[in-house]
Amino acid sequence: MKNVLRYGILFLALLAGILCLLQYTLDQLYKKRATDKYALVLNHKIDPDVMIYGPSSTLKHFSPPIIKEVTGYSSYNMGYDGMFFLQFNSLIKEHLTYEKNCKYVVIGCNMFMGKDYIVMTPKSFYAFLNEDNVYNSLVDIEPKKFLLAKYLPGYKMTLLNKAYYLSILYSAHRPDPNNGYEPILDTSHNFETITKPFRQPYDEYVYTTLKSTVNAITAKGIKVVLVISPIYDKGFQLIINRDTIVSKYQALANNKDVFFLDYTKDTLCHHPEYFNTNSHMGIKGSEIFTRTFSRDLMKLSDTNTAHN
């Protein structure tokens, strides 16, 4: 009986070792061959003058080529559809561990300040769960899933799909002249069907985490620019707690190394022709906005120079 138990334990240990080795090999292959834009940060391959993070409104509204044209600063748009602060916080924290050139971190602040309930594009992050900044952010969103993915041998492989393996097998880098920016080319106006006033989610934990990250960025001598990009005014007026959420972002600004730019009263907000949805502008609107933002960024730069 003791021998059976001993051999059983040895078998399980051997199986766990094989699974760990296999998973480690897959992770290393992914890290080496992954081509999505998050791998640029997680593999420490990108360090422009301006890093831009945020959800879909950020992805659709900030054009790095225009920012370069107006300011001379290189930039990269790390925005993603449906990715809110608790998740892209992992990218900010990881970038801070190796950056050498960054002058500004731009954080796209939409009106959702609730807690994420699902990790977006998880395959982009699975291979990096041994990085504390990545794991701590993702386990905050889906605790059980990412706890098991990191510590239970073989479990992570049950989460991998065809797209993950294809990203290992095919590593061709597609040209990205827009540096992460993905404008909406659709010229129709698909305004949301919500017509009644509503409250946006707010979670104090999300706010305190944002505040902590802002402090971590400025501790490295990098300026933070919090930005609410234009929202179609009729949609904005439906948000009952809009002033409360805007004031939360405003409270983080000190006009020294943390700045808040609120474009919800910009003239663009009164022109439905520039919007595809209430919170997303089409390409024409986003290009106009990016030029306005770029000029405002230069004003902040001039202010900083004067203070120094």
C-alpha positions as CSV (number, residue, x, y, z in Angstrom):
1,M,0.0,0.0,0.0
2,K,2.9,2.3,0.8
3,N,4.5,1.6,-2.5
4,V,1.3,2.3,-4.4
5,L,1.0,5.6,-2.6
6,R,4.6,6.4,-3.2
7,Y,4.4,5.6,-6.9
8,G,1.2,7.6,-7.1
9,I,2.8,10.6,-5.7
10,L,5.8,10.2,-8.0
11,F,3.5,9.9,-11.0
12,L,1.6,13.1,-10.1
13,A,4.9,14.9,-9.5
14,L,6.2,13.8,-12.8
15,L,3.0,14.8,-14.6
16,A,3.1,18.2,-12.9
17,G,6.7,18.6,-14.0
18,I,5.9,17.7,-17.6
19,L,2.9,20.1,-17.6
20,C,5.0,22.9,-16.1
21,L,7.8,22.3,-18.7
22,L,5.3,22.3,-21.6
23,Q,3.6,25.4,-20.4
24,Y,7.0,27.2,-19.8
25,T,8.0,26.3,-23.4
26,L,4.7,27.6,-24.8
27,D,5.1,30.8,-22.8
28,Q,8.7,31.4,-24.1
29,L,7.6,30.7,-27.7
30,Y,4.7,33.1,-27.4
31,K,6.9,35.8,-25.8
32,K,9.4,35.4,-28.6
33,R,7.0,35.4,-31.5
34,A,3.9,37.3,-30.4
35,T,3.2,40.4,-32.6
36,D,0.2,42.1,-31.0
37,K,0.8,45.6,-29.5
38,Y,0.6,44.5,-25.9
39,A,3.6,42.3,-26.5
40,L,5.6,45.4,-27.4
41,V,5.1,46.6,-23.7
42,L,5.3,43.2,-22.0
43,N,8.5,42.3,-24.0
44,H,9.9,45.8,-23.2
45,K,10.2,46.7,-26.9
46,I,8.5,50.1,-27.0
47,D,9.3,53.4,-25.3
48,P,8.0,56.5,-27.1
49,D,7.8,60.0,-25.8
50,V,4.0,59.7,-25.1
51,M,2.3,56.5,-24.1
52,I,-1.5,56.5,-24.5
53,Y,-3.7,54.0,-22.6
54,G,-7.4,53.6,-22.4
55,P,-10.6,51.9,-23.6
56,S,-12.2,52.0,-27.1
57,S,-12.7,55.8,-27.0
58,T,-9.0,56.1,-26.6
59,L,-8.3,53.6,-29.4
60,K,-10.5,55.5,-31.8
61,H,-9.7,59.1,-30.9
62,F,-5.9,59.5,-30.6
63,S,-3.9,59.5,-33.8
64,P,-0.1,59.2,-33.1
65,P,0.9,60.3,-36.6
66,I,-1.0,63.6,-36.0
67,I,0.5,64.0,-32.5
68,K,4.0,63.6,-34.1
69,E,3.1,66.1,-36.8
70,V,1.9,68.8,-34.3
71,T,4.2,68.2,-31.3
72,G,7.2,66.3,-32.6
73,Y,6.7,63.7,-30.0
74,S,6.6,60.0,-30.8
75,S,3.6,58.2,-29.3
76,Y,1.8,54.9,-29.3
77,N,-1.9,54.2,-28.8
78,M,-2.4,51.2,-26.4
79,G,-6.2,51.6,-26.4
80,Y,-8.5,48.6,-26.8
81,D,-12.3,47.9,-27.1
82,G,-13.8,47.2,-23.7
83,M,-10.5,47.3,-21.8
84,F,-10.9,49.5,-18.7
85,F,-8.4,50.8,-16.2
86,L,-7.9,47.8,-13.9
87,Q,-6.7,45.8,-16.9
88,F,-4.6,48.3,-18.9
89,N,-3.1,49.3,-15.5
90,S,-0.9,46.2,-16.0
91,L,0.6,47.7,-19.1
92,I,1.3,51.0,-17.5
93,K,3.0,49.4,-14.5
94,E,5.1,47.1,-16.7
95,H,6.2,50.0,-19.0
96,L,7.4,51.9,-15.9
97,T,9.8,49.1,-15.0
98,Y,12.0,49.7,-18.1
99,E,11.1,53.1,-19.7
100,K,13.9,55.5,-20.4
101,N,12.4,58.1,-22.8
102,C,8.8,58.6,-21.7
103,K,7.8,62.2,-21.1
104,Y,4.0,61.8,-20.8
105,V,1.5,59.1,-20.0
106,V,-1.9,59.8,-21.4
107,I,-4.8,58.0,-19.7
108,G,-8.1,58.0,-21.6
109,C,-10.8,58.5,-18.9
110,N,-14.3,57.5,-20.0
111,M,-17.3,57.8,-17.8
112,F,-17.2,54.2,-16.7
113,M,-15.3,54.0,-13.3
114,G,-16.7,50.7,-12.2
115,K,-14.8,47.4,-11.7
116,D,-14.1,45.2,-14.7
117,Y,-15.7,41.7,-14.6
118,I,-13.9,40.1,-17.5
119,V,-10.4,40.3,-18.9
120,M,-10.3,41.4,-22.5
121,T,-8.0,39.7,-25.1
122,P,-6.6,37.3,-22.4
123,K,-4.5,35.4,-24.8
124,S,-2.2,38.4,-25.1
125,F,-1.4,38.2,-21.4
126,Y,-1.3,34.5,-20.5
127,A,2.4,34.0,-21.2
128,F,3.2,36.9,-18.9
129,L,1.5,35.8,-15.7
130,N,4.8,35.4,-13.9
131,E,5.2,39.2,-14.2
132,D,3.8,40.6,-11.0
133,N,2.3,43.7,-12.6
134,V,0.4,41.6,-15.1
135,Y,-0.8,38.9,-12.7
136,N,-1.8,41.3,-10.0
137,S,-4.0,43.3,-12.4
138,L,-5.7,40.4,-14.0
139,V,-6.3,38.4,-10.8
140,D,-8.0,41.5,-9.5
141,I,-10.6,41.1,-12.3
142,E,-11.1,37.3,-12.5
143,P,-9.5,36.0,-9.2
144,K,-10.2,32.2,-9.6
145,K,-9.3,31.9,-13.2
146,F,-6.0,33.6,-13.0
147,L,-5.0,32.1,-9.7
148,L,-5.4,28.7,-11.2
149,A,-3.8,29.7,-14.5
150,K,-0.6,30.8,-12.6
151,Y,-0.3,28.1,-10.0
152,L,-2.1,24.9,-11.1
153,P,0.1,23.0,-13.6
154,G,-1.7,22.5,-16.9
155,Y,-4.7,24.6,-16.1
156,K,-3.6,27.5,-18.3
157,M,-3.4,25.2,-21.3
158,T,-7.1,24.5,-21.0
159,L,-7.6,28.2,-21.6
160,L,-5.6,28.5,-24.8
161,N,-7.3,28.5,-28.1
162,K,-6.4,28.2,-31.8
163,A,-5.6,31.9,-32.0
164,Y,-2.9,31.5,-29.3
165,Y,-1.2,28.7,-31.1
166,L,-1.4,30.4,-34.5
167,S,0.2,33.5,-32.9
168,I,3.2,31.2,-32.1
169,L,3.3,29.6,-35.5
170,Y,2.9,32.7,-37.6
171,S,4.9,35.7,-36.4
172,A,4.7,38.0,-39.4
173,H,4.6,41.7,-38.2
174,R,2.0,43.6,-40.0
175,P,2.8,47.3,-40.8
176,D,1.2,49.6,-38.3
177,P,1.7,53.2,-39.6
178,N,-1.0,54.4,-37.1
179,N,1.0,53.2,-34.0
180,G,-2.0,51.4,-32.5
181,Y,-4.7,53.9,-33.5
182,E,-7.8,52.3,-35.1
183,P,-10.1,55.0,-36.4
184,I,-13.8,54.4,-37.2
185,L,-14.2,54.6,-40.9
186,D,-17.9,54.0,-40.9
187,T,-19.6,57.3,-41.7
188,S,-23.1,56.3,-40.5
189,H,-24.4,57.5,-37.1
190,N,-25.3,54.6,-34.9
191,F,-26.2,56.5,-31.8
192,E,-27.0,54.3,-28.8
193,T,-30.6,53.3,-28.2
194,I,-30.4,54.5,-24.6
195,T,-32.8,57.4,-24.3
196,K,-33.5,57.5,-20.6
197,P,-31.1,59.0,-17.9
198,F,-28.8,56.4,-16.3
199,R,-26.0,56.2,-13.8
200,Q,-22.5,55.1,-14.8
201,P,-20.8,52.6,-12.4
202,Y,-18.4,54.0,-9.9
203,D,-16.2,51.9,-7.6
204,E,-14.0,53.5,-4.9
205,Y,-11.4,50.8,-5.3
206,V,-10.9,51.6,-9.0
207,Y,-10.4,55.3,-8.1
208,T,-7.9,54.6,-5.4
209,T,-6.0,52.2,-7.7
210,L,-5.9,54.9,-10.4
211,K,-4.6,57.4,-7.9
212,S,-1.9,55.0,-6.8
213,T,-0.8,54.5,-10.4
214,V,-0.8,58.2,-11.1
215,N,1.5,58.6,-8.1
216,A,3.8,55.8,-9.4
217,I,4.1,57.5,-12.8
218,T,4.9,60.9,-11.4
219,A,7.4,59.4,-9.0
220,K,9.5,58.5,-12.1
221,G,9.4,62.1,-13.3
222,I,6.8,61.5,-16.0
223,K,3.9,63.8,-16.5
224,V,0.3,62.3,-16.5
225,V,-2.4,63.7,-18.7
226,L,-5.9,62.5,-17.8
227,V,-8.2,63.0,-20.8
228,I,-11.9,62.7,-21.3
229,S,-12.3,62.9,-25.1
230,P,-15.5,64.4,-26.7
231,I,-18.8,62.8,-26.0
232,Y,-21.9,63.7,-28.1
233,D,-23.7,66.2,-25.9
234,K,-27.2,64.7,-26.0
235,G,-25.7,61.3,-24.9
236,F,-23.6,63.0,-22.2
237,Q,-26.6,64.7,-20.7
238,L,-28.2,61.3,-20.1
239,I,-25.5,60.4,-17.5
240,I,-27.0,61.3,-14.2
241,N,-23.7,61.2,-12.2
242,R,-21.5,62.7,-15.0
243,D,-20.4,65.7,-12.8
244,T,-19.5,63.4,-9.9
245,I,-17.3,61.2,-12.1
246,V,-15.7,64.2,-13.9
247,S,-14.9,65.8,-10.5
248,K,-13.1,62.6,-9.5
249,Y,-10.7,62.8,-12.4
250,Q,-10.3,66.6,-11.8
251,A,-9.4,65.9,-8.1
252,L,-6.3,64.0,-9.3
253,A,-4.9,67.0,-11.2
254,N,-2.4,69.3,-9.6
255,N,-1.3,71.3,-12.7
256,K,2.3,70.5,-12.0
257,D,2.8,66.9,-13.0
258,V,-0.8,65.7,-13.3
259,F,-3.1,67.4,-15.7
260,F,-6.8,66.9,-16.6
261,L,-8.2,67.8,-20.0
262,D,-12.0,67.6,-20.2
263,Y,-13.3,67.8,-23.8
264,T,-17.0,67.1,-22.9
265,K,-17.8,70.8,-23.6
266,D,-15.7,71.0,-26.8
267,T,-17.5,72.4,-29.8
268,L,-17.2,68.9,-31.4
269,C,-19.7,67.6,-28.9
270,H,-22.5,69.6,-30.6
271,H,-21.9,68.1,-34.0
272,P,-23.5,64.7,-34.5
273,E,-21.9,64.4,-37.9
274,Y,-18.5,63.8,-36.2
275,F,-19.8,60.9,-34.1
276,N,-20.5,57.3,-34.9
277,T,-21.9,56.6,-31.5
278,N,-22.5,58.9,-28.4
279,S,-18.9,58.2,-27.2
280,H,-17.1,57.3,-30.4
281,M,-16.1,59.8,-33.1
282,G,-15.5,58.8,-36.7
283,I,-12.2,59.4,-38.4
284,K,-12.9,63.0,-39.3
285,G,-13.9,64.0,-35.7
286,S,-11.0,62.1,-34.2
287,E,-8.5,63.9,-36.5
288,I,-9.9,67.3,-35.5
289,F,-9.8,66.2,-31.8
290,T,-6.2,64.9,-32.0
291,R,-5.0,68.2,-33.4
292,T,-6.7,70.1,-30.6
293,F,-5.3,67.7,-28.0
294,S,-1.8,67.9,-29.5
295,R,-1.9,71.7,-29.3
296,D,-3.1,71.5,-25.7
297,L,-0.2,69.0,-24.9
298,M,2.3,71.5,-26.3
299,K,0.8,74.2,-24.0
300,L,1.3,71.9,-21.0
301,S,4.9,71.3,-22.2
302,D,5.5,75.1,-22.4
303,T,4.0,75.5,-18.9
304,N,6.3,72.8,-17.5
305,T,9.3,74.5,-19.1
306,A,8.3,77.8,-17.5
307,H,7.9,76.2,-14.1
308,N,11.3,74.5,-14.3
